[in-house]
Amino acid sequence: MLKQNLQQKLQQKLSPQQIQFIKLLQLNTTDFEERVEQELIENPAIDEAKNDEDNEGDLIDYNNTQSTEDITPVNADDKEFDTLSEEITDYESTTEEVFEDELFDLSSYTNFDDNDGFHLGEDLTGDEEPKEFFIATSSTFHENLKEQLTAFKLTEAEHQLAEYIIGSIDDDGYLRRSLMAMANDIAFSLNTETTTAVLEHLLKIIQTMEPAGIGARDLQECLVLQLKRRDKNLPLVKLALRIIVDFMDEFSKKHYDKLIKRLEISNEQLKEAIELISHLNPKPGENAAEMKSQYIIPDFILTNTDGNLEVTLNSRNAPELNISRSYKEALQGYEKSAKPTREQRDAVQYIKQKLDGAKWFIDSVKQRQNTLLNTMRAIVLQQYEYFLTGDEKKLKPMILKNIADYVKMDISTISRVANSKYIETDFGVIPLKFFFSEGIQTEDGEEVSNREVKKILQDAIGDEDKHKPIPDEKLMEILKEKGYTIARRTVAKYREQLNIPVARMRKEL
């Protein structure tokens, strides 16, 4: 039986311009430049003004929201802080309900090493060219494996299957898919019947390629493949192979006493075998990739002039974009036509679409600039003492919600600003994620950043006797002596966040 009902629903939907703003907001400087270039190609109604080198910093009118005023420390409750325009608030007010939050995980933070910092570049109004900071990243190594495949005499069908196996190898060099699953996929995707025996034969060929250990299905097989490339007649290699093949569980758990007893070897022999195994590569794919240059370009510039902090946007975040005059004049010319033809009407519609798109994009770029600067100012105000000194101990506990409440924006918006963004300071180029951390209360009632606790843990473990590594219970006591009463499970959590294994796994012979 059919029934008709009348219902009223209140829904919030983002306009195309709001979606465009959100997408632009999460881009770093490099990606943003590429996005602007793409828009300039796709929409001829946008012009980019080219400035002389002397005027390079004079880029765009921010309606006074981009002024580089000196920053003085204020409390989070200070209501005099500049907030965003109503238009920005409208943009971000519906974001949280429509998009899943891309909030970064505080548990994945690692300490930023000042030694990895870089030197200063250019601020928004500076005369110098912006500096680019090189980092090395790995590209895919699958092409290299396919090139090596040509050295083997394979039929066309075997070559195709071998390439399929290579394509299934992960970036770290491991083949984690079962041969049965691949055989089923090959029958479906390549319309080719094969067996696990054929795939096993081809995999053995791939495992003879460089680097040693490639195509292994687990760590044990990876180490065995590398050891078999050594001189297997050497007693040390034979011992290492026996340890990995027959006693992998005891070896991985560092049960050295059991290994010495079962293998009937001396402590020195075991130490030499472990030394050999430790020089093998547990992730052969990572080092096999070609290296290519990538750039880190700071999104913000912080300058310290006699204790007065000043925040500016990198000028590359502030292109001078204008509506094309020729397009506006063309539209005016068509509209003056008394009896426009069909072609003219189509042209008018096309021009209007491009002009609307240009206006939306330019407005979104301006709102992005305003949002970035307001958020960064709030972060600097909250971490003012740190930005003056660069001392990690001066970092205050700060989470996304603190900044979101301060600038009256959604947490998801702050997350998009903080992700993949960097600020250039006197003591290095630092990711914005670095400034966010949970708070811990000391015995005196003072709330400090958990980064300080992690630094104490890191130092204690770094100085420990590796023959008798410090267990979590003892680390808990060390922290308590320094005024931090923390449960053992919290100590374990912070240790894991620092990528430090348990004491048993840190033990050395």
N, C-alpha and C positions, 0 to 999 in steps of 0.2 A: 504494500500500500504506500503510495507516494504522498509525501506531505511537503508543503511549502512553508518555510519559516523566514521571517524578516529579522536579521540580526544587525546590530551596530557594533563595529570594532574600531578601536583606536590604535592605529599603527603608525610607526615612524619609519620613514624610508629616506635614504640618502639620495640627494640629487646627483646628477653626473658631475657637477662642479665640486660637491663635497667629497665624492669618491676620488676625484682627481687630486684634490688637496691632500687627502690622507695618503695616497700613493706617493706623492712628491715628498711628504713630510718624512717618510721613513728612509728616503734615499740619502746616502752619504754624498760628499762633495763630488767625487768622481762619477758616481752613477747619476747624480743630478745633472752634471754637465752633459753627459751622454743623452739624458732625457730631453734636455733643452735643444740640443743639436737635432735630435730626432723630430721634435715638434717644429723646428724651423724648416726642416725639409718637407714635412707633411703638410704644414699650413703656411702657404705663402702670404697670408694676411698678417703675419708677425714679422717685424723687422728687429734686428739687433743692432743697436748703435755701436759703432767702433770708436773708441776713444784713443787719443794720443797717450803716449806713455806718461806724460806729465799729468794727465787728468784721469789716470787709470782708476784711482780710488773713488772718483765722483760718479757713482754708478746709477743710483735710483733713488727716488724720493720715497722715504718710508713714513711720511707724515709724522716726523719727529719720533717715531717709535724706535728708530735705529740709532739714536744719538749715543755717542760713546761717553756717557757720563761716568765720573769716578764712582766706584762702588764703595760704600762704607758698611760696616757690619750692622745688621739689624736683626731683631728677633723674628721668628716665624709668624708671630701674631701682628707684626707691623702692617697696618692696612694702607700705608702710603705707597706701597710698592706698585709700580706701574702694571696694570693688568691689560689683557688683550682687548681688542675692539669687540663689539657685540657680534660682528660678522664672524670672527674666529670662534667665539663661543657657540654660535649657531652651527658652525661646521662640525665641531667636535662633540656637541651635546648628544648626538644620536649614535656616535661611533661604537660605543661599548655594546649596544644592543644588536648591532648589525654584524659587526666583525668579531671574530674570536680574538681575545687579547693576545698580543704577541709579547707578553711580558717576559723579560729575561729571568732566568732562574738564579736566585742568589746563591744557591748551593754550588753553582758551577764556577763561582769566582775564584781566581787565583791572584796572588799578589803581583802587582805591577813592579817590575824591577827598574829602578831609576837608571841602571846601567844600560838598559835597552832603550832609553829615551833618545830624543833627537834634538837638534838645535833649532833655534827660532827661525820662522819663515816670515810671511808678510801678513799684516793686518789689513782691515778693510780699506783704510785710506792711505796705506803706505806706498812708497815709490818703488820698492824692490819687487822683483818678480816672486811669485809664490814658490816656496821650496817644496820639492817632492821628495818623499822618503822611501827608499827602496826596501822591500822585503822580498824574501824568496818563497815561492810557492811551487808545489809539484803539479805538473800536468800529467795527463793519462799516459800510461806506459803500454797500453794495449796495442798501439800501432807498432811499437818496437818488437813485441812478441810475434805479431803477424809477419813482420819482416824476417824474423829468425825462422819462421815456419817454412819459408821458401827453400831452405837448405835441405829439407827432407824430401825424399821421393814418396809422394803421396798421390793417390788418385784424386780426381776432381771431387768426388763424393767425400773422400776422407779429409781433403783440405777444407771443404765446407764445414764438416763436422768439427774439425779441430779449431777452426775460427769461431764456431759457436761456443766451444768450451772456453776459449780465450776470452770471449765476450762476457762469460759468466764469472770470470775471476774478479774478485773484489780489488779495490785500489791498494789494499795492504798486501796483496799477493796470494790470498787464500781462495780456494774453491769451496764454498760453503753449501752449494746445492748438490743434492744427491744425483748420482748418475742415472738412477731410475726416473727421477723427476725431469731431468734434461732429455732423456729418451722420449718421454711422453710429449714434452714441449716441442721437440724436433719433429715428431710425427705430425703435430698440429700446425706448427708455424712454417716448417720447411717442406712439409708433405713428403717426408723421407722416413722410411722405417729403418731403425737401427737397434742395436742391443747394448746392454751395459758392458758386455765383454769388449765390443768394438770401441766404446768410449773409454774404457779403462786402458786399452792399448794406446789410444791417441793421447790420453792424459799422461801416460808414462813418457811419451815422446816430449810432450810440453815440459815435463818436469826435468828434462835434461837441458833445458834452455837456461839462459842467463836472465836474472841472477839466480844463484843456487837457492833452492827452497820454494821457487815459484810453483803455483798450482797445488800446494799441499792442502790437505783437508783438515788438518788440525796442527797444533804446535808440535806435537810429537813427530809427526811425519815431516814437518818443515825442518826440524833439527836433524833428523835422520838423513834427509836428502842432502843437507849441507855437509854432514860428517862423511858421507859416502864419496864426496868429491875430494876428500883428503886421502892420504896414503893409508889405506886400511891395514897395511902390514905393521904399522907403527903400534907398539903396545898402548900408548896413550890414546890413540884414536879408537882402538879396539875397546878399551875400557870405557871411553865416553859413549860409544855406540851401545855397549851393554847396559850402561846406566839408563840411557834414554829408552831403549827398547824394552828392557826387562824390569826396570825400577823407576819408571817415570813418576809414579805416584809418590814414592818416597823422596825422590829428587825435588819435585815441585813443592813438597811440604817441608823441605829442608830437614828431613829426618836423617841427619848425617851419621849418627851412631849406628842406625840400622843398616845403612849402606856399607859402612866399614865392616860390620860383622858379617853381612850376607855375601859380600864380594870378597871377603878375606884380604883386604888391602890395608895399607897404612894410611894414617891421617894425611901425610904428605902426598901420597898417590891420588887420594880423593881430591885434595886441594888443586893438584895440577889438572885433573880431569874437569873439575868445575871451572877452572880458569879457561880451558879450551872451549867448553860449552858456552861460557858467558860471552865469548867473542863472536858467537854465531848471531845471525840476524833474525829475530823473531817476527819481523814484518818486512820481508824482502821486497815487496812491491813499493813501499814508501821511498826507498833509496834508489829504485830503478827508474823513477820518473825523471824526465828532463826538467831542468830548472828554468823558470822564466821570471822576468822582472814584473813586479806589481808595485803600485804606489800607495803610500799612505799620505793623504793630504789632510791636514787639520781643518776641521769645519769651523773652529773658533780660535781666536787669538786672545790670550790673556797677557797684558803687560802690567808690570809693577813699577810705578814711578814713585820712589820714596815712600813706599807703603800704601800708595793709592792704586787700587786695582781697577783695570779698565778692560771690558770685554767687547770684542768686535767680531763680526762675521768675516771669514775669509772672503775676499772680493769675488772669488770664483763661485760663491753662493749667491751673488747678486748681479746677474746680467741685466743690462739695460734693454728691456724689451718694450717695443711700441707697436701700436696698430699701424699697419701699412697705409701710408697716405694715398698711394695709388689705388688701393682697393676701396678706400672711402670715397675718393673722387669718382671712381668707376661706378660705384653704387649710386652716387648722386646723379651722375649722367644718365644712367638707365631709368632712374625714377622720374626724371624730367621728360622722358619720352611720352608723347601724347597717346600714341597707339603702339604699345610694345608688341613685338612679334613673339611667337612661342619661344624662339631661341633666346630672345632678350629676357623673357620671364624666367626661363630656366637659369640664365646667367645671374639674374638678380637673386634667385633662391640659393644658388651656389655661393655667391659672394656673401650673402647674409649668414649662411652656415659657417663659412670660414671666419667671418668677423666675430660672430658669437663665440666660436671656439677659441679665437685669439684672445678675446676679452676674458673668458673663463680661465684660460691658462695663465695669463698675466696676473690676474687677481689671485689665483692659487699660488703663484710664485711669491707674490708679495706677502700673502698670509703665511706661507712657509717661513719666510725670512723673519717675520715678526714673532712667530711661535718659537722658532729656534732661539732667537736672541732672548726672549722673555724667560724661557725655560733655563737657558744657560746662566742668565743672571741670577735666577733663584738658586741654582746649584752653587754658584760661587758665594752667594750670601750665606748659605747654610754651612759651607765648608771654608769660610773666610780665613781662619787661622792656618789651615793646611795650604791654601793657595799663597799665603804670605811666606811660608817657610819650606814647604815640600816635605815636612816631617809627618810620616804616617801616623804617629801617635796623636797628632792634632786632628785626625779625621773624626768626625762625629757620626753617631749612628744615623742613617738616613735611608728611608725606603721610598719607593715611587709615590706612595700616597702622601708623604710629606710635601713633595714638590707639587703634586697635583692639587692638594688643598691650598697651597700657597698661591699658585697662579690661577686657581679656580678653573681647572681643566680636568678631564677624565684621566684616569691612570693609564688607559690604553694610549692616549695621546703622548703622555710623558714617556712611555715605553718606546714609542716609535721615534721620538727625538733621541733617546739615549742609545738605542741600538745602532751599532756600526758608525758612531760619531766619535770624533777625537777633538781634544782641545790642546793647543800649543801653549806651554808655560816656560818659565825660565829653567825648569828642571826636567823638561822632556815633553814629548807628545803622548798624551794619556787618553785611553778610552773612557768615555763617560761612565760606563758600567763600574769602573773602579771606585767611584765616589759613593756607591750605594752599598750599604752593609747593615746587618742587624745590630741591635744594641745589647750590651751585657752590663749588668749592674755589679759594681765592686762591693766589697764589705763596707766601705764608707758610704755607700748609697749613690755613688757617682755612676752615671751611665756612660759607657765608652763603646767604641766600635769593636766588633768581634775581630777585626783585622789585627788589633793589638794582641789579642789572645793567640791568634794564628801565628803571628810573628814569634811569640814566645815559644810556642810548640815547635815551630820550624827550627829555631835556634837550638832548643834543647835536643831535638833529634839529630841535628847536624853535628853537635858536639859529643854525642853519646859514644860509648865503647861498642863498636860493631860486633864484638864477640859476645857482649851482654847488652843488647838493645833494651831501651826503656819501655816497659809495658804501659798500657793506657792508665792503669791504676797509679803508677808512679808519676806519670805526666799530670794526672789530676792533682796529686799532692804538690808538685812543683808550682802549678797554677795557684793552688790555695795559699802557698807561702807568699806569692806575689799579690795576694788580695783578691783572687778570682775564685769564687766557690762555684764550681761547675761539675755537673754529674759526669760519670765515666762515659755514658752513651753520647753525651755532647762532645766530650773530648774525642771520641771515636769518629763522630760526624765531622768535626773540623779537620781531623787528620786525613780522613778520606777526601774531603774537599781540597786538601793540599796534595792529593795524589800520593800519599805516603802509606805504604803497606803496614800491616800489623808487625809487632816486634819480632815474632817468629820468622817472618819473611824478610826481615832486615838483617838477620843474623849472618855473620860471615865466619868462616873457619879461621 
